[in-house]
Amino acid sequence: MVYRFCRLAAATLALTLLALAPLGPASADSFTPDQRKDIEGIVHDYLLKHPDIMLEVLQAAEDRIKSDSHDKAAQALKDHRRELLNDPDSPIAGNPQGDVTVVEFFDYRCPYCKQVEPALEALLGEDRKLRFVYKEFPVLGPDSTTASRAALAARKQGKYDAFHREMMALKGQINEAAILKIAGTVGLDPDRLKRDMAAPEIGRMLKDNTSLAEALQIRGTPGFVIGDEIVPGAVDLGALKEMIADVRQHK
C-alpha cells in the first residue's frame, strides 16, 4: 500500500515538472528515453531531499480512503436500514421498543464473538432501553453453518435465546454432535429441530444475512452496527456504553 502511494506521489510530481517545462505540457511519449530518465532522477532526488512531501501525500491518501470508506458505509446503512433493523427473520433481544439498536453479525465458532459475549450480556442486563438484533453470519465453515441453522430453527420452538447463550458459552470443538447436545440441554425437540434446520427458509435467512454483510463491507466476525457506525471486531463493555450513549445524545 505504501509503495503504491509512493509511486503515485512520484508520478504526480513528475507530471507537475512536465507541466512547468518551458515548452508546456507534454505527454510521456514525446520524451526520449534519456529525457524520461533525467526526469525520473529529478523526482527521485527531490523526494529524497524533501521526505516531508511524501508524508503529506501518504496522510492525504489515508484521509481520502477513510473518508470514502465512511461515505460508502453511511450510504449502505441508509440503503439497507430496513433489513438491518426490522427484518422479522432476525431474533431480537433486550427491549423491542428500545431507543437504541445494536446489531451484531456473529459466528458461533468465532473466538472473538465468544470473547465479547459476556460484555453483551452485561450490557443487556444493565441497559433496559437497549434493543439488540442478532444476525447469524456463519463464515468459518460447515460446522458454523450447522450451528446457525440450528439456532434459527430453535426459534420455532421458542428457544433461540437459551440456545444462543449455551452455544456462546460452549468451549471446545463445535460440531453437529455438540450442537445437538446443546439443543437437548435447553429442551429442544431434536427431531423437530433437524426438520426445521433443513427448511428452505433457513437457508434463505442465512443467504440474506450474508448479502447484507457484504453490502455493509462486514467481512469477519464479530461485526457491529451501532447507530450510524459499523464497528468491526470485539468491543469491550466500556466502549459499547460510550457508543450507545453517543447515539442517544445525538438523537
NORZI-V661019 format. One record per residue. N is the residue number from 0. D_FIRST is the distance of its C-alpha to the first C-alpha in whole Angstrom. Layout:
N:D_FIRST + N:D_FIRST
//
This chain:
0:0 + 1:4 + 2:5 + 3:5 + 4:6 + 5:9 + 6:10 + 7:11 + 8:12 + 9:14 + 10:15 + 11:17 + 12:19 + 13:20 + 14:21 + 15:23 + 16:25 + 17:26 + 18:27 + 19:29 + 20:31 + 21:34 + 22:35 + 23:32 + 24:29 + 25:29 + 26:27 + 27:25 + 28:28 + 29:30 + 30:29 + 31:30 + 32:28 + 33:29 + 34:29 + 35:25 + 36:25 + 37:26 + 38:24 + 39:21 + 40:23 + 41:24 + 42:20 + 43:19 + 44:22 + 45:21 + 46:18 + 47:19 + 48:22 + 49:20 + 50:17 + 51:18 + 52:17 + 53:13 + 54:14 + 55:15 + 56:13 + 57:10 + 58:12 + 59:14 + 60:10 + 61:10 + 62:14 + 63:14 + 64:12 + 65:14 + 66:17 + 67:16 + 68:16 + 69:19 + 70:21 + 71:20 + 72:21 + 73:24 + 74:25 + 75:25 + 76:27 + 77:30 + 78:30 + 79:31 + 80:33 + 81:36 + 82:34 + 83:32 + 84:35 + 85:38 + 86:38 + 87:42 + 88:40 + 89:38 + 90:40 + 91:40 + 92:41 + 93:42 + 94:44 + 95:44 + 96:45 + 97:42 + 98:41 + 99:37 + 100:36 + 101:33 + 102:31 + 103:30 + 104:28 + 105:29 + 106:30 + 107:33 + 108:31 + 109:28 + 110:29 + 111:27 + 112:29 + 113:32 + 114:31 + 115:31 + 116:34 + 117:37 + 118:35 + 119:35 + 120:39 + 121:40 + 122:38 + 123:40 + 124:43 + 125:43 + 126:42 + 127:45 + 128:43 + 129:40 + 130:39 + 131:37 + 132:36 + 133:35 + 134:32 + 135:33 + 136:29 + 137:30 + 138:27 + 139:27 + 140:30 + 141:34 + 142:35 + 143:33 + 144:34 + 145:38 + 146:37 + 147:36 + 148:39 + 149:42 + 150:40 + 151:41 + 152:44 + 153:45 + 154:45 + 155:48 + 156:50 + 157:49 + 158:47 + 159:44 + 160:43 + 161:45 + 162:43 + 163:40 + 164:41 + 165:42 + 166:39 + 167:37 + 168:39 + 169:40 + 170:38 + 171:38 + 172:37 + 173:37 + 174:39 + 175:42 + 176:45 + 177:43 + 178:42 + 179:46 + 180:47 + 181:45 + 182:47 + 183:50 + 184:50 + 185:49 + 186:52 + 187:51 + 188:53 + 189:51 + 190:52 + 191:52 + 192:48 + 193:48 + 194:49 + 195:47 + 196:44 + 197:44 + 198:45 + 199:43 + 200:42 + 201:40 + 202:38 + 203:37 + 204:37 + 205:34 + 206:32 + 207:33 + 208:31 + 209:28 + 210:28 + 211:28 + 212:25 + 213:23 + 214:24 + 215:23 + 216:19 + 217:21 + 218:20 + 219:21 + 220:24 + 221:26 + 222:24 + 223:27 + 224:27 + 225:29 + 226:31 + 227:28 + 228:25 + 229:23 + 230:23 + 231:21 + 232:22 + 233:25 + 234:27 + 235:30 + 236:33 + 237:33 + 238:30 + 239:31 + 240:34 + 241:32 + 242:30 + 243:34 + 244:36 + 245:33 + 246:34 + 247:37 + 248:37 + 249:36 + 250:38
//
